[in-house]
Amino acid sequence: MIHTRPTKIVCTIGPATSSLAAIRGLVNAGMNVARLNFSHGTWEEHEQRIETIRAVEKEYGTNIAILQDLGGPKIRTGNIPPELATVETGDTVRIAPLHGTANPPSGTIPIGYDHLLEDIPPGGTVLVDDGKVELEVLKLCADSLTCRVVRGGRIESRKGVTFPDQQLQMKTPTDEDLQALEFGLAHDIDYAAVSFVQSADDIERTRDFIKKKGKDTPIIAKIERKIALQNIEKIILSSDAVMVARGDLGVESDITMVPVYQERIVRLARNQGKAVIIATQMLESMMESELPLRAEASDIANAVYSGADAIMLSGETSVGHHPEAAVRTMARIAGNMYQYMGIDESTRHHSDESLGDPQGVAMSQAACMAARQVEASYLVAHTLSGKTARLIARQRPPQTIVAITPLESTRRRLALYWGVSALFVPGIELSFLQAIKKGDQELIASGLAKPGEKIIVTAGIPEGRSGVTNIMKIHIIGSE
């Protein structure tokens, strides 16, 4: 089964979609990437989901990438004293680090962050429960921070706390994240997403850990902290893909600026040849309703038009009442948008300097230009690492991109990338012409192409070496 819709769909797997029948339904509806959210569920549950996804992948002969989303550091309120359960705008309150104790100092809101007094200066902002309550730090005391209530409301125990403008000493990924990642690597996950990234150092720490485990699993940087926007170019450069996590980003920053940040991140990621995922509340109404809101349909359309590689469903598929309908709706909107509108032409023009691969860039550009000139049906890239297919996808050509690879890991990872359909062809052919012949056979067998169709083929000579794409051919399928 091959989905030729260019924009890929990421579905979060949860209680509503863990069964074999549910995974089949998501794949039939258009899922390309399965997200496992390690903020919820047990390792045993995730292991079962991985086995089910792989079983459906094999049964359908399709390509599903598995994305492990690490929970990241969580800062939460402790046990809230009854007298502070509700605070009014203009009140003065104290907050203090919890330090693992169950009982906070009298009259104080406990915060589960040891470096609270070191990291949050006077003038700093403290947001509680997705910003429902906002505090401004007035002064530092010996064991607490005195704050003014900017926006009052109810404060409950175990609610999330964020500090939008501050670089925190919190460790990302956490020790718990690394334990979970080791579990994921042992089960051959295709992507690891790092939560609450603050700088490129967070990505490098994760990459070092992955290398020590003998893996090369790609890393997705989740952009959800305001401080990450100050370091965004370096973060994107150090990662393999980025996720615009609009929920937390909208809490930490001016919500009216989130569309601007989203567009900027998409353009920066594409400029560096990195995949970009748009996430959070894309079809939230469909958790209960069988039909989306008009604004949600426009939100998806805008993400497609801007050239994002993938769009993501969270609660809609993990705990929602209509997961399959949500995926079908998203697929139809994305497919219709591309069919009738294409993508924003302004996103096609970008710098190539940051890619560091002039030969690969030149080959991908030449292939796309040739495909337009001769009106080819497909762009076919024989690839080990998948880089040539990714560079071609970066050009956003109108033709379907087909990656032919002898590596299962490469085939699965390419499920995330815009417009790429990946086929697994075992073995490495030393002859370019023989490789083309095997590719023709697989294209025909998969139902993607027919004999006599014109395609553009790229490959590296000699075969079997990564990053050496150096040959292109205008080819008729089935010809010698």
VEXSEMAR-592092 format. One record per residue (C-alpha): residue in one letter; x, y, z. Coordinates in steps of 0.2 Angstrom, whole numbers, plus 2048, in hexadecimal, padded with zeros to 3 digits. Layout:
BEGIN
AXYZ ...
//
This chain:
BEGIN
M800800800 I8078117FA H8008227FF T80582E7F2 R7FE83E7FB P80E8487FE T80A84F810 K80D84181C I80183D82B V80883983D C7FB830848 T7FD82E85B I7FA81D860 G7F081B871 P7E281187A A7D681586C T7E280E85E S7EC800865 S7E37F185E L7E87E984E A7D77EE846 A7DA80084B I7EC801844 R7E57FA834 G7D8807833 L7E5815836 V7F080E828 N7E180C81C A7DC81E820 G7ED82581C M7F982482B N80C825826 V814826837 A80E81F848 R81382A857 L815821868 N81382E876 F81E829885 S816836890 H808829892 G807816892 T812809898 W82180188F E8187F188D E8097FA884 H815803879 E81E7F3875 Q80D7EB870 R8097FA865 I81A7F885C E8177E6859 T8057EA852 I80B7F8847 R8197ED83F A80D7DF83D V8017EA833 E80F7F1829 K8147E0824 E8037DA820 Y7FF7E9815 G8107EB80E T8107FD812 N81D80881A I81A80F82C A827818836 I826818849 L829828852 Q82E826865 D82983786D L83383887E G82984088C G83784D891 P8398568A1 K82885A8AA I8278698B6 R8178688C0 T80F86F8D0 G80F8658E0 N8018648EC I7F88748EC P7F387B8FE P7E087E8FF E7E2891901 L7EB8928F0 A7E08878E6 T7D98978DE V7E38A78DC E7DC8B88D6 T7E48C48CA G7EF8D08D4 D7F28C48E2 T8048C28E9 V8098AF8EB R8198A68EE I8208978E4 A82E88C8EA P83787C8E4 L82F86C8E9 H8408638EC G8368538EC T82C8568FC A81A8538FD N815861909 P81A873902 P81E88290E S80E88A915 G806896909 T8118918FA I80E8898E9 P81A87B8E7 I8238798D6 G82C8698D2 Y83C8718CB D84B8718D6 H8538808CD L84488B8CE L84D8998D9 E85D8988CD D8548998BC I8458A48BE P84A8B68C1 P83F8C58C6 G8358CA8B8 G8338B88B2 T8238B08AD V81C8A08B5 L80D8988AC V80388A8B4 D7F787E8AC D7FA88389A G7FA89589E K7E98958A7 V7F289E8B6 E8008AA8B3 L80C8B18C0 E81A8BE8BF V8298BC8CA L82B8CB8D5 K83A8C78E0 L8468B98E5 C8458B38F8 A84F8A7901 D8458988FE S83789E8F1 L8328AA8E4 T8258B88E7 C8198BA8D9 R80B8C58D3 V7FC8BC8CB V7FA8C38BA R7EC8B78B5 G7E28AF8C3 G7D989E8C3 R7D988D8CB I7EA8858CF E7E98728D1 S7F68658D6 R80185C8C9 K7FE86A8BB G80B86F8AF V81687E8B2 T8208878A5 F82C8968A5 P82B89D893 D83A8A9892 Q84789F89C Q855893898 L8538858A5 Q86087A8AC M85486B8AA K85C85C8A1 T855858890 P85384988D T85184489E D8588348A6 E84682C8A4 D846832892 L85782988E Q850819896 A84181A88B L84B81D87C E85680E880 F846804880 G84180C86F L852809867 A8517F786C H8407F6863 D8477FF853 I83D80F854 D83F819845 Y83F82B84D A84283285E A83A842863 V84284C870 S83685787B F838868882 V84886C878 Q85187C87D S86187B873 A86B871866 D874869875 D86485F87A I865857868 E877853869 R87584B87A T868840873 R87283C863 D88183786E F87682B878 I86F823868 K881821861 K887819871 K87980C86E G87F80885D K871810854 D86E81F848 T85C82384B P857834845 I852841852 I84384D851 A84485D85B K833862863 I831875863 E826879871 R83088587C K831897879 I84489787D A84688A86E L841898862 Q8518A2866 N85C893862 I85188C854 E85D88C845 K86A88284F I85D876856 I857872844 L86987183E S86D86484B S85D85984A D85684E83C A84585583C V83A861847 M82986184E V81F872850 A81686D861 R80A87B860 G801877871 D81087B87D L817888871 G806891872 V807891885 E819897886 S8188A4879 D80B8B1872 I7FE8A686A T7FB8B285C M80D8AF857 V80C89C856 P80789D843 V8168A8840 Y82289C849 Q81A88D840 E81D89582F R82F89A834 I83388983A V82C88082B R83788B81F L84788982A A84587682B R842875818 N851881815 Q85C87481E G854865816 K84C85F826 A83A858828 V82E862832 I81E85C83A I80F86883F A80786184F T7F986585C Q7E786785B M7E6865848 L7D585C849 E7D185D85C S7BE85F859 M7BF84E851 M7C3846862 E7B0847865 S7A984C854 E7A9842844 L7AB85383A P7B986083C L7B787283F R7BA87E830 A7C8886838 E7D187583B A7CF871828 S7D7882824 D7E587F831 I7EA86E829 A7E9876817 N7F588481D A801877823 V80086E813 Y80287E809 S811883812 G81A87380D A81B86A81E D82085881C A814851829 I804856833 M80084D843 L7F184784D S7F3845860 G7E484286B E7D984085B T7E182F858 S7E782A869 V7D782C874 G7CB834868 H7BA82C863 H7BD82D850 P7CF82A84D E7CD82283B A7C1830836 A7CE83D83C V7DC835831 R7D1834822 T7CB846824 M7DD84C826 A7E2842817 R7D484980C I7D885B811 A7EB85980D G7E884F7FD N7DB85C7F7 M7E686B7FC Y7F58647F2 Q7EA85E7E3 Y7E286F7E1 M7EF87C7E8 G8008737E9 I80B87C7F5 D81088E7F8 E81D8917EA S82789D7F5 T82C88E800 R8358867F1 H8438947F1 H8508907FE S862891802 D86D8817FF E87C887809 S87787F81A L87586D812 G88886A810 D88585E802 P8878687F1 Q8888587E7 G8788517EE V86F8627ED A8758637DA M86E8527D6 S85E8547DF Q85B8657D6 A86085E7C5 A85484F7C7 C84585A7CB M8498667BD A84B8577B1 A83A8507B7 R8318607B4 Q8398627A2 V83585079C E82584F7A6 A82B83F7AF S81E8367BA Y82A8327C8 L83A8377D0 V8438277D6 A8528277E2 H85C8187E5 T86381B7F7 L86B814806 S869822813 G85982A80B K86283B809 T86083C7F6 A84D8397F8 R84D846806 L8568537FB I84A8507ED A83B8527F9 R8428627FE Q83F8697ED R82C8657EF P82B85E7DD P81985A7D5 Q81F8487D2 T81E83A7DE I82F8367E6 V8338247E7 A84281E7F2 I84980D7EE T8548077FC P85B7F6802 L85A7FC815 E8497F981E S84E80782A T85081481C R83F80E815 R836811825 R83E822829 L839829818 A82782781D L828838825 Y82F841816 W82484C80B G81F8437FB V82A8347FD S8248227FA A8328167FF L8348047F8 F83F7F6800 V84A7ED7F3 P8567E17FC G8687E07F6 I8747EC7EE E8777EC7DB L8887F27D5 S8817F57C4 F8778057C2 L86D7FE7B4 Q8697EE7BE A8647F97CC I8588027C1 K8517F17BA K84D7EB7CC G8467FC7D0 D83A7FB7C1 Q8347EA7C7 E8317F07D8 L8288007D2 I81C7F57C7 A8197E87D4 S8157F57E1 G8087FD7D5 L81080D7D5 A81580E7C3 K8128057B3 P81D8007A4 G82080E798 E81F81C7A5 K82D8297A5 I83782B7B5 I8478347BB V8538287C4 T86182D7D0 A86E8227D8 G8808217DD I88E8187D4 P89580D7DB E8868077E4 G8868037F7 R88E8137FD S884820806 G884833800 V88C8307EF T87D8337E3 N8858387D3 I87B8327C5 M86A8367BD K86082D7AF I8508317A5 H8498207A4 I83A81779D I83380A7A9 G8367F97A2 S8437FE795 E8557F8794 
//
